């Protein structure tokens, strides 16, 4: 390939990335307006803008419309965007680390481990200072077990995914056991595990935004190394990448982010699988643009899915993402088998 062809290819990639980013931003704005203005009580957009003004007088600040916008719809929207972005970025990082398109927090058992740890935490109290650390310990323990199984079986990234699926099944059984002995905490555990944003508030949304920013900073810094590692096992080492160090750092940071999302809003599976894989088809494998686009696309997907779930009678949004992601996962397995 000559220099002119390379320049044309790069220009075409930049154009695709720009158009994809612009489309996602427009979609996110449209969905945000829909989520804030529509619901059981429709409120006009101009009225919403007025109610969000920092100079709102005291009488209107505590009006029913203002309380609905400020205390219910806005936190829920922020939480959905942050969680979708966090899970999508985590999926992109894990797929790059393991050079496996099937890798994501759900298939590697990280989400199930966080759910199991968080459920144990809920038995002792509903405070985030209990549930979030317990979810993180569960996520790390599950990841450690999955890694150990894959290492002992002398398998590669595919073996890691298979071990993650097995861990998912075992931990799901463990969560069922915890529900059986939960007594008066059963309702809280069941509602939390189904995954949803109906109880979102600014504190929980800010916690997930903080985790999102942390994961994005580390992932963006290590993006060139992810590009090298995604070429295949040991390829990064030939290019001077300390693969073990990069994997440990990013797996810990990603597990922390997933634990923050799961402890706040329950298990919402397959977002990290679907979004990065679809984006790679349009924008190529480079991780820096992929990470930013994953944030936007994840926010679009989960904010839209949350709106659809609410309109269907306040269904858990995790149900909708599983209905989308399950068939997509099967398609990926079939496509991978043909290659």
Secondary structure as UniProt FT lines:
FT   HELIX           3..37
FT   HELIX           45..51
FT   TURN            54..55
FT   HELIX           58..61
FT   HELIX           64..67
FT   HELIX           68..73
FT   HELIX           74..98
FT   TURN            101..102
FT   TURN            105..109
FT   HELIX           110..122
FT   TURN            123..124
FT   HELIX           128..152
FT   TURN            153..154
FT   HELIX           157..180
FT   HELIX           183..185
FT   HELIX           186..193
FT   TURN            198..199
FT   HELIX           202..221
FT   HELIX           223..229
FT   TURN            230..231
FT   TURN            233..234
FT   HELIX           235..238
FT   TURN            239..240
FT   HELIX           243..265
FT   HELIX           271..283
FT   HELIX           287..311
FT   TURN            312..313
FT   HELIX           317..338
//
